[in-house]
Amino acid sequence: MPYIAINTTQELSAAQKEKIKSELGRLMTIIPTKTEAGLLVDFSGGRTMYKAGVSVDGAFIDLKLFKKSELEPKKQYTAEIFNLFTRELGIKKEHIYMTIDEYENWGSNGELR
């Protein structure tokens, strides 16, 4: 089950959340064995972000994955996410950051895997 937390300076409308959530799910299949069916998306808008001491319109995306995935699909997924946030929210790529954490153990459906 991938989990993606999105922190952005923008207050997102329900329509924006739905569009971004759908695109994140569609793009998730870039990473082998990952699907939209297992994706959990968490939005947090209206954040204040500073870069080099200056307030910016930005986003921080934190993706958590169960099990290690190959680097190239993760690179492609990251590039697509940056394009998505630039296209849909107008956030400059230099103000978007993303991390990917991978875990050997993951709890879901009442059990640890």
C-alpha positions in Angstrom: 0.0 0.0 0.0 1.7 3.2 -1.1 1.1 6.3 1.0 1.6 9.7 -0.3 1.4 12.9 1.9 1.1 16.2 0.1 1.9 19.4 1.9 1.3 22.6 -0.1 1.0 26.3 0.4 -2.2 26.3 -1.6 -5.7 25.6 -0.2 -6.9 22.9 -2.7 -10.5 22.7 -3.8 -12.3 19.4 -3.7 -12.1 19.3 -7.5 -8.3 19.9 -7.4 -7.9 17.1 -4.8 -9.9 14.7 -6.9 -7.9 15.5 -10.0 -4.5 15.2 -8.3 -5.6 12.0 -6.4 -6.7 10.4 -9.7 -3.5 11.3 -11.5 -1.4 10.1 -8.6 -3.2 6.8 -8.8 -2.8 6.5 -12.6 0.9 7.3 -12.3 1.5 4.9 -9.5 1.6 2.0 -11.9 4.9 3.3 -13.2 6.4 1.7 -10.2 6.2 -2.1 -10.6 3.8 -3.9 -8.2 2.2 -0.6 -7.1 -1.4 0.2 -8.0 -4.0 2.9 -7.4 -6.1 0.3 -5.6 -3.7 0.3 -2.7 -2.8 4.0 -2.7 -3.6 6.2 0.3 -3.4 9.9 -0.4 -3.2 12.6 2.4 -3.6 16.3 1.5 -2.5 19.1 3.8 -3.0 22.6 2.2 -2.6 26.2 3.4 0.9 25.6 4.7 3.6 28.3 4.9 6.8 27.4 3.2 10.1 29.3 3.0 13.0 28.7 0.7 16.2 30.5 1.4 14.3 32.6 3.9 11.7 33.8 1.4 8.1 32.8 1.4 7.3 30.6 -1.7 4.3 28.9 -3.3 5.5 25.3 -2.9 4.9 21.7 -2.2 6.5 18.8 -0.3 5.5 15.3 -1.3 6.4 12.3 0.8 5.9 8.9 -0.7 6.2 5.7 1.4 6.4 2.3 -0.2 6.2 -1.2 1.1 9.3 -3.0 -0.2 12.2 -1.7 -2.2 11.6 -0.7 -5.8 14.0 -0.1 -8.7 15.5 3.4 -9.1 14.5 4.1 -12.7 10.7 3.8 -12.2 11.0 6.0 -9.1 12.8 8.6 -11.1 10.1 8.5 -13.8 7.4 8.7 -11.2 9.1 11.7 -9.5 9.4 13.6 -12.8 5.7 12.9 -13.6 4.7 14.2 -10.1 6.7 17.4 -10.6 5.0 17.9 -14.0 1.6 17.3 -12.4 2.0 19.9 -9.7 3.4 22.4 -12.1 0.6 21.8 -14.6 -2.3 21.6 -12.1 -1.2 24.1 -9.4 1.3 26.3 -11.2 4.0 25.5 -8.6 7.5 26.0 -10.0 9.6 22.8 -10.1 12.3 24.5 -8.0 9.7 24.9 -5.2 8.6 21.2 -5.2 10.4 18.6 -3.1 9.8 14.9 -2.8 11.1 12.1 -0.7 10.6 8.3 -1.1 10.9 6.0 1.8 10.8 2.2 1.5 9.9 -0.2 4.3 10.4 -3.9 4.7 7.6 -4.1 7.2 4.2 -2.6 6.7 1.0 -2.9 8.8 -2.4 -3.1 7.0 -5.6 -5.0 7.3 -4.8 -5.8 10.9 -1.5 -7.5 10.3 2.2 -6.7 9.8 3.7 -7.8 6.6 
